[in-house]
């Protein structure tokens, strides 16, 4: 089934009749530029498209989709009908307990989003004007007149730019649709998507699964809002490997913070894969019926500019074109400025997480021990605002090891370890060995899951096996934790079905499977991979591979996923990114290329969880009374918690946790595709507007701006984790692998970042252990990031310097050798500079003040002998 790998690796042969010569001159209106050829003919109905041809590697391919050229305008005289519910499908979804997503679902199933609002006027133009570089089509109806201009984009020859201008003859609400160029085969295509909402290689008649979970393309012509569309480019790739997208011109979509308040919910553009008639043709609508600028008095006009991209390329190439070339995403880093480095944020957060009051650290007696965790003030099943939780155990153990912070070592880790031991179900019943839940309720003295009395198999992977696995990397002789890991592995193994899948959840009272309407399309198999790595039993690796094989076939190949957030009924989320790293880890052990290929495919799908619009600018805006440039609060480069129809991004926008940043750097190393590189850095750089400057903690949701951790103090651990993963991954990438440190396991649950520090790595051939000592390095520039490591036996310390800017950096760096562990004298004997190629040169002067020059995105290493 590898051949079905979502059209990213084209293994299927296909047969088309190709013309090596340019198409002959059309008898009717035509547009041709050596890359695209479109021909119209006139008939009793008007002008319709007769042929669409695309140049592919020197030969012309005629698009197999049936040409059309039909126009459509939606109209209603008033807005009363627009407020009605649009469909009876999914009326019992979601259940009443899902209070966060019920209002979003009601919006999503109203008449306008179901594309049933108003009356559709479908027609072919009956007048045309031709010039050498442009075609103009016109149509007069009783309600309106419409003119459209068509021309090629000189910079992007596979793009056809179109502007529609509608003038009202009758007052009312109008919405213009991008014309229907062609009718694609709904039963035979390679990929289709509205990025960030749904995707897949087939239509899905299960409305809820397709529309709410994004699993395939809904078989009804829904029209989605741009607020969770990551890249404004609905598209379809047919079996000729020709992809057609419609891309609204920049500035058409909503600005999420237009002036001085959140405008994330404004709706300027509707997007679809099936048009109103149900034909497969990517379509954009502007304005949207009942929304801003849709009402026109008699004689008033509205315009809509967009482009069609038609390429003999896969969907990912075309989506990148929309992001990079049209929405200028590849230029986003040039605007980035920062006042604080990521390294400094880690030091600030170290103080935060060790402050009992600020971090809301709690000790609670439970089963003859004291367990420790942080308060969680969000919604939890059964909570009386008494829930506590730990998040990133890998980051906790890593920070303790790298800093030797005694408060962490003595007053945090033992109680966090107790929490983890208590978290495992100990009664010998159906749930023996499984996780009892993410949260502990202090008043009722019990563990619980986020949104109901159920137990998820992936909970054992997350809250036992990932966490215990990372703890064991630092303390491999902890017999109690090893026993817990084995027990959890056996439970997960016993719950695996013969096909390699798991149930989503089991009811805690009846032991019956729940959520039978969805499959466990998550990387649950990763827990068994961890068990194999630490316990060495081959049966765990065999089971992990079986689970991964099922996941590749059912999830990645189909573009079908669910998430791990119970409060949104498992809407797809960062678990998809985790599956990328899980498969890469499996590939490193097993070496079967199908796992790496599947990881690449999943990573490409996950790029559609990252906003690439609107284009950031220097426009001045007001945020909570503070003047901010637009680029400072831009969504471009930030990822969803969950997008789609149900996700939190509908109201809150994206999140600031960039757990995927390190993984995307690793993906760039494999693929050399710069989108991964840009997305990684765009998420991480220049986000000061979202960071509480006192604590270094960023807000979780975009719309919270700089309110810090808020009710989620444990998020600081995730932020420490992803930042360290990102910085060390940058050092590895920029040094071409010459700076490398062993990676631990993925952390639950916000993405694929991994932990470090449990074992020595190498810096240009010399063994070195990571350290994090405040005062060892003092960097003058906030664009200078650094990673430090030392070799106690050789008495060497390495300071890895990186320029997180696209500008050349000339700055001062001060070193304090007295901060190197075990070096009380505090005097350096020799300083050397190692460049990006590993060339070593002695430095004159002393460590108190060094002038360092770094190229854009550059790296150098100071070797300090002591």
N, C-alpha and C positions, 0 to 999 in steps of 0.2 A: 504493500500500500504506500510505499515511499513515493511512488510516482504521483500520488495525489497531494503532495506536500504543498498545498495551497497556491500553486502556481509560482512559488518563489524559486524552485529549482525545476526547470522545464525538462522533465524526463519523457513526457508523452510526445511521440511523433505527431505531426499534424500536416495536413495536405491542403494546400491552396493553389489556385492557378495564379501565378505571378507573371506580371508583364515587365519585361526588361526595359521596354521603351516607355516614354511618357504617354499618358492617355491622349487620345485624339481630341481635337478641339470640339467642345460641346456645341450643339445647335442652339441651346438655350443659355440662360445666364450661368456663369461659372466663376469659380475662384480657384486659382492654382498658383503655387509658388515653388514648385520643385520638391516639396515635401508632402503637401496635401493637395488633393484635387477634389472639388465638390462641384457637381453639375445638377442644375435644376431643369425641369421641363414645365411647360405651361399646359394646363388641361382645363376642363370645364369647371373644376373646383378651384383652380388657381395654380400658383407656382408650387411645385413640390420637388423634393430632392429625388434625383434619379440614380446617383452614384456617388460614393465616397471612396476615395483611394488614398493609400498611405505608402510612402516610400519606405522600404525596409531593406537595408543593406544593398542598395543599388537597384532593387526590383520593386515594381509597383504591386501592392496587394489591394484588392478590392474588399472593402469591409463586408463581411458576410451578413451583418445585421441589415435588415430591410430598411432602405432609406425612407424618410418620411418628410420632414420639413414642416410639420403642422405646428401652428401657434396655438396658445391657450391663454385666455384671460379669465380670472375669477372676478365675480361681481355680486354684490348684494346692496340693496337699497338702505338697509339699516343693520344694526348690530345685534338685534334681539336673537336671531337664529344662531349667532356665533357662540352663544353661551350654553347651548344645549350639549348634553353628553352625546358623544359621537358613535358609540358602539356598544353592543351587548356582550361582546367578547371579553372574557376575563372579569365578569362582574363580581365573582367571588374572590377576586385577587386584588390587593393583598389582604390577608386576614386582619382583623380589627386591631390586633396588638401592635401592628407596624405603623405607629403613629407618625413617624418621620416621613414615610414614603407615600402614605395614602393621599395627601393633597397633591403631591407631584404626579401620581398616577392619574388622578382626576384631571389634571391639566393635560396630561399626555393622551388621554382618551376623549378629550372634547372634540367638537366638530372640526375645528380648524386643523388641529394636529392629525386628525384622522382623514383630512383632506376631503371632507364632505360638505364644507361650508360654502354658502353662496351658490351661484350658477356658473358653470363653466361655458365660455364661448370658445369653441374650437374651430379653427379656420385656416385656410391657406391664403396668403396674400395674392392680390390680383393685379397689382401694379409694381413695376420695378424700374429702377434707374441704375445704369451701369457706368462705371468709370474704370480706368486701368487698375486702380488699387482698391476699389470699394464697390460693394453692391448695396442698394437700398431697396427694401421691400415695403409695400404700404397696403393698408386695408382700412376701409370705411365700414363701420356698422352703425346701427341706430344709437347704440349706447356710447360708442367711443370711436376714435380713429387711432390707428397704431402705425408707427413707422419704425423700421429697424435698419441699422447700418451694419454691414459685415465687412471686416478687413483682417488681413493677417498682421501678426505682431512681427515686426522686422527683427527684433532681438531673439524671438522664440518662434521659429518657423512652423512648429507643430501646434501653434496656438492660433485660434481664430477668434478675434475680438468682435463682440456684438454689443450694440447699444439699442435698447428698446425705448421708445418714447410714446407714452399713451396720453391722449388728450380726451377728457371726459365731455360727452355730449349730454349726459344725464348725471345729476348729482348722485353720489353713492360711494361705496367702498370698493376699491379696485386692487387687484394683485396680478402682476404680470409674471408669467412663467417663461423660463428659458425654453425655446422651441424644441420640439421633438425631432432630433436629427435622424435617429434610426431606432428600429425596434430590435433589441437583442433577444436572443433565445433564452427564455426564462428557465428552461429545463436543461440548458447545456452551456454553462459558462465556468470560467476558472476562478474568478473572485469578484466580489462586489462589496462595497462598503460606503457608509457615511462615517468617516473616521471619528472614533470616540463614542459611537452610538451602537452600531451593529456592523457585522462583517461575516463573510462566509462564502462557500462555493455552491450554495444551493438555497432555494426558497424554503422557508419553514412555515408550514401550515399551522403549527402551534403558536398562536398569537402571543401568548405570554412569554414563552421561551424566546421567541424571536425579538419581540419588541421590548420587553422588560429586561431580558438578560443579554440581548444582542447576539443570540446564537443563530446565525444565519440571517437571511433577509426576510422580513415579514412579507407574506404573500398578499397583503393589502397595501394600498398606496399611502402609507403614512407620510406626514411632513414634519420633520423634527426642527427644533429650535437650535439656533447657533450657539447657545450658551454652553452646551457640552459637546459641540462638534470641535474636535481638536485642530484639524486642518480643514479649511473650507473647500472641500473637493470631493463631493460624492462621485463615485466612479464605478465602472464595470470593466473587467478584463475578460475578453471572450476566448474561445478556444483557438483562435488564430494568434493569440498573445498580442492582440491589439487592445489597448486600453483607452477608453473615452471618459473624460472627466469634465464636469462643468464647475468653473471657479469664479465666484463673485469677485469683482474688482475690489482691491483694498479700500477700506472706508465704508463699504456697504454694510458689513456686519456690525453688531453692537460693540460699543466701547464699554468695558465692564466697570469703569470708573470715569465717567464722562467729564466730570468737573469737580464736585466736592462731596459726592456720596456714591454709594454702590449702585451701579446700573447693570449688574450682571444679568438681571432678568429681562431687560429690554429685548424685543423680538423684531429684528429688521429683516431677517432672511429665513425662509423655510427651505429645507433641503430634503431630497428623497432619492431613492434608487428606482422605485417604480413611480411613474407619473400618475396623474389623476385617473387616467383611463386604465391603470394597472399594467401598462406596457413597461418593459424594462428599458428605461432610459434615464440616466442621472439628470436630475432637474433641480433648479433653484427658483425660488419665488421671492419677489420683492415688489412693493412692500407686502407685508402680510395682512390679510383681511382683518380689519378691526384694530390694527396696530398703527403706530405713528406713520404719518404721511399716506395712509391708505385712503383717507376720505378726500374726494375731489369734488369741488363745486363745478358746475358747468363751465367749460372753457379752461379749467385748470389742468396742468400736466404733471406727470411723474416719469422719471427716467430710471432705467436699470441697465448697468453695464456689467458684463461678465465675459468669460472666455470659455471656449471649448478647447481642451487639449486632446489631441488624437495622436497617439504614438504606438509604434510597434514595439512596445516595452511592457514589462509587468506593472502591476498596480503600485508596487512600492516605489518604482522609479517615477511614476506620474505623481504620486502623493508628495514625494520629495521635491519635484519640480514646483508644485503648488506652494509648498512651504518655503523653499530656498529662493526660487527665482521670482515668484510673484509676491509672496509675503515677506521676502527679504530676511528669512530666519537665519541664514548663514552669516548675516551681518550683525546679529544681535549682540555679539560679544564686544563689538567696537564701542558700544555705548556704555558699557559697564564701568562704573566707578565704585570704589569702596572706601570706607573709613576704618574698617577693622578686618583683619585677616581671619580665615577659618581657624588657623592655629590658635590665635588669641581667644576665639570663641570657645575652643575646647578648654583652655585654662580657666576662663570665666565659669564655664559650666561645671568644671571640677569643684569649684568653690560652692556652686549652687547645689550640686547633688550631695555634698557633705554637710550642708547646713540643714539641721533637723527641721527647723521651722519653715524655711523657704521651700524645701523639697517635700514637705508634708510627710516626713518619715514616721511610720507608726510601728510599734511593737504590740503584738497581740498574743495572749496565751491560747494554746490549742494543743490538745492531746499531749499533755505533759512536756511541752516545749514552747519556746517563744518563737513566733514567726514574724518576719519583718517585711514590710512593703510600703508603698506610697499611696496616699489617698487618691481615689479616682472619683471625681464628682460628676461624671457623665452618667447617662442612663445605663442601669444594670438591672436585670431581672431580680426582683425581690429586695432591691437596695433601699435603705433608708438614709442615703448619703453616707453610708458606712463602709462602702466597698474600698478595698485596697488591692494594689496590683504591682508587680514588677514587670518590666518590659524586656530590656536587652541584657540578659545575663552575660552574654559574651563581652559586651562593652563594660559591664561591671567588673568582671574578672580581669579584663584587659587593662582597664584604667588602674586598678589596684596593683597589677604587676608592673606597669610602666612607670607609675609614680611612687611606688612603695608608700602610699598614703596610709598611715596607721589607722586613721578613723575608718577608712574603707575596709581595711584588712580585719580590724578587730570589732567594729561596731556595725558593719553593714553585711559583709559576705556571710558570716555564720548564720545570721537570721534569715537572709535571703535563701541560703541553702536549706534551712529548716522549712521555709515556705514551699520550696520545690519538693521536698520529701513529703510534706503534708498534702501536697496537691495531688498525689497519686492515690487512686481508689484502692483501699487496702482490704476491703471485705471480699471474701472469695465467692463472688456471685458473677452475674453476667458482665459486670463492668470491672472486674478485678484486673488491675494493672493499667487501666485507662486514666486519663486526666479527669479530675472531678470538675474542672472549670477554670476559667482565666482569673476569676476574682474571688477574694475571700470577704465575706460579710461579717464584720466584727460583732454586730449585735446578735445575729442568729448563729454565729459560730459555724459557718458552713461555706464551702466553695460552690460557685455557681457559674454557669455559662452566661454570655452577655445578654441574651434575649429570650431565654426560656429554659424550662426544666428538661434539657436534653443533653446528650453527650455525642460529640462528633469524633469520628476516627482521626480526622486531621488534628484534633485537639491533642491527641497523644503525640503526633509528630511535632506539633508546635511546642506545647507547654511542658512536655516531658523530654522528648528525644532531642530536639534542637538545643534546648537550654542545658539539659544534663550533658549532652555531647560537648558543648562549648566549655562547660565547667570541668569536664574530665580532661580536656586538652591541657588545662592548667594544673590539674591535680589528678593524674592518671591512676594513682594508687588508692583513690577513694572507693573502697569496696562497697559502701552503701549505695553510692551513686551508680556504680557499675551494675549492681543488682537491680536497681530501679530501672535502668536502661534496658536490661534484658527482659524484665517483666513487661515493660511497655512494648518492646519489640514483639514479644510473643502474643500480646493482646492484639496488636495491629495485624500481625500475621494471621491470627485466627479469624479476624473480621474481614480479611481479603476474600473477595469472591473468586470463583474459578477463572473468570476472564481477566483478573488483575485489577478490578475496581473495588470501591468501597461505597457504603451508604453514606449519605450526607450526614445523618444523625440518627440516634436512637432515643426514644422516649425513656426518661429515667424511671417511670413507674411501670410501664407495660413491657419495656425492652423491645418494643416494635419499631421498625424503621419509620422515619419521618421524612418529609419533603420528597415524597416519591415522584413529584412532578419535575424534579431536576436531578441531574447526575452529579456525582462528586468530581467535577471537572477542575480539580485543584491538585497540586503536587504532593498528595498524601504519601506517595511512595518514598519521598525523601527520608522519612524517618527510618526506614529499613536500610537505606544507604548508610546513614549514620551508624546504625547498629553493626553493619558489616565492617565499617572502617574501625570501630573501636573494639568490637568483640571478636571479629575475624571469622564468624561462622558463614560459610558459603551460601547457606540457605537464605540468609538475609539479602545477599547481593542478587541471587536468582529472583527473589520476590520483588526486590526494588526494580529490576529490569522488566519483570512482567508488568508491574504497575506502570512503569514509564512507557512501555509499549502500548498499553491500553490508552494512556493519556495522550500520546502522540496521535493515535488513530482517531480518538473520539473528540479531543479538544483542539489540538494544534492544527491538524489537517482540515478541520471543519471551521475553525475560528470560533469555537464555542467554549465559554469559560463561565465559572461562577467565582465568587469571592469568599472572604472569610469574615466579613462584618455581619454579625447576626442582626443588628438593628436595621439594616437595609435588606434583610432576607437574602443575604449572600449575593447581592449584585456584584458583577465582576469588578475586581480591584487589583491591588498590587500583588496578589497571589500569582497572577499571570507572569509578572516579572520574576517572582521567585522560581517559577518553573524553568525559566531560562537558566538561572544559575544552578538549579538542581540538575538539569540535564548536562550542563557543562561539567559539573563535578562528577557525574556518572561517566561521562565520556573520558575524563582523565584517568579513571580506573579501568574502564572496560575497553576503551579505544575503538568501539564500534562507531563509524562515522554517522550512523543514523541519529545518534544522540546529539552530536554537534550540529548536524543539519537541522534537526528539530529545534534546537536552542536558537539558532539563527532565525528560523522562521517565527518562533514565538517572540523573539526580540523585535523583529520588524513589526509584528502585530502590536507589540506594546508601545512602539513609538506613537501609535495613535491614542495613547493615554497622556500625551504631552501636548500642551497648547503651542501652536505656532502662529497665533494671531491674537489681537491685531498687531500691526507693526509698531514696535516701541518708538517713541519720539522724545524730544526734549520739551514738549508742551508742559507748561506749569499747571499743576493741579493742587487742590487743597485736601489734605487728609487729616482729619481730626484737628483742624486748626493749624497744621504744619504744611508749609509749601513743599511740594515734591514734584520732581520731574516725572513725566509719564513713565519713562523707562525704569524708574526706581520701583514702581508698583506694578510693572507689567506682568501679565500672566504668561507671556511667551517664554517657554522653557520649563514651566512648572507642570507637574503631573497631577492627575486626579487621585483622590482617595478612591472614588468611583464616579464615573461619568454616566453616559447613557441616559435613559429615561428616568431611572430611579435614584441615581447617585447624588451624593452630597454636593458635587460640583454644580448642580442645577442652581442652588441658592448660595452656597459658600464659595464657589470657585474652586481652584486647585488647592493643593497643600504645599507646605514648605519643606516637608520631609523628603529629601531627595535620595532615598535609599538605593535607587537604581543607578546613581551616578558612577559608582565604581564598576558595576556590572557593564554599563554602557562603554566604559573605557576598555574593559576586557573584550567586549564585542567588537569595538573598533580594531583592536589588535588582531582579531581573527579575520574580519571582513574588509578592513581598510575603508569602510564606508564612513564618510565624514559626518553624516547626520548623527551617528551615535556620539561622536566626539563633541559636536556642537551642543547636543542636548544635555550631555553630562555637565559641561561647563556652564551652560546657560542656567541650569538649575542651581548650581553651587555659587556662582560669582555674583557679587554686587547686590546682595539681598538685605542690606542694612535696614531698609524701611520696615522689615518684618521682624527685626531682632530687638529684643529688650536689651538695651546697651549695658545695663547694670549686671544682668545675669548671663548674657550671651545666648539666651534661649529664644529661638524663633517661635512665632505663633504657628499653630498647626494649620488652620484654614487661612486662605488668602484674605478673606474679608475681615479677619480680626486684626490685620495689619501688625502693629508692633506690641501687642498685648502680652507677649511672652507665652509661657506654658499655660497660663489660665487654669482651668480645672483639671489639666492633664500634666501634673508635675513629672511623671515618669517619662514623658516624651523627651526630656533632656538626655536620657540614656540613649535613646534611638538616635538623637542628633549627634552625640559623641561618636556613636558607632558608625553612622554613615559618613561623617566627615573624615574619620580616620581611614575608613575603607577608600574613600575618594582620594585622599592625599597620598596614601601609599600606592594606590593604583596609578596615579599620575606619575609618581617617581618611577614605577616599573615601566610604564609606557614610554616616558621621555628618555629613559636610559636604555631602551631597547632590551629590557629584561635583565640588565646588569645590576639593578637594585631590586632585590626581590625578598619578600618575607612570606613564610607559609601562611595560608589563609585557613581559618577555621570554618565552621558551619554557618549557614544562613541563620539569621535571628528571626523569631516571630515578632510581629506579623505584618509589618509595614513595608516589606520589600526584601530585596536580595542581598543587602550588605552583609559582610562577613567580618569575623573578628581576627585579631592579630596579637602577637606578643607572647604566645605560649612556647615558641621555639625560635631559635636564632635563624636569621636569614643571611644574605650576602650583599655586600656593597662593593662592586667591582672586584669580586674574587675573594674578599676578606670576610670571614664570618663576623656577624654583628648582631647584637640583640637590641631591640627597640627600647628606648627610654623616653620619658616625657617629664622633663625637669624645668620648671619655671625659673627663669633667670639664667639658664645655660646659654640661651641665645636671646639677643635683643635686636630686633629688626626695626629699622627706621621706617620702612615703607610698608603700608598695609597690603600691598600687592605681592609681598614676599612671603611665601609659605615655606614651611620647613618641616622636615622629619629628622629625628636624631636617633642614633644608634651607637653602641660601643662594643669594643672587644676588650674585656678586662685583662685577658692573658697577654695580649700584644700591647696593651695600654694605648689603644687608639680610640678616638671618638670621631664619628662622621656626622656632619651637618649637611643634610641634603636640602639645597636651596632651589626653589622653583618660582618662576615669574608667572603669576596668574594674571597676565595682562597681554593684550596684543600689541603693546608698545615696549620699546627697549627700556630697560630699567637700570638705573645707576644709583646705588644706594649704599648706606653704611650698615654694617653688621658688627655687633659686639659679641664676643664670646667670653664666658666665665668658666674656665676649666674647673674651678672649685665646686661646681654643681654636678660634675661627673660622679656617679656613684663610686664610692671607695677612694676618691682622689682628694685627700684632705689638703694637700699642698696648694692646689689651685694654680699651678704654673704650667704653661705649655712649653714643650721642648722644641717642637717643630710644627710648622703649618705648611700644608700643601693644598693646592687646588686641583681637583679632578674635573675635567670638562665632560661634556655629554658623550664623548667617544672613549672615555676612560684614560685620556692622557693626563699624566700627573706632573705638576710643576710646583716648585717651592715658592712660598710667599715670604716676602720680607716684612719686617715689622712684627707686631705682637697681636695677640688675640683681642686686645681691648677695643680696637677699631680697625675694621677692614673695609675697604672700598670694593664693592662687588658690582660687576656689570653683567647683566643677563639679557640675552636676546628675547624677543617676544616668545612667550610660551617656553622659555628656556629653562635649563637645569644645569647647576654646577654643584660640586660637593667639596666641602672643606674637610680635609683630613687633619685632625688635631692629635699629635702625639704627646703623651704626657708621662 
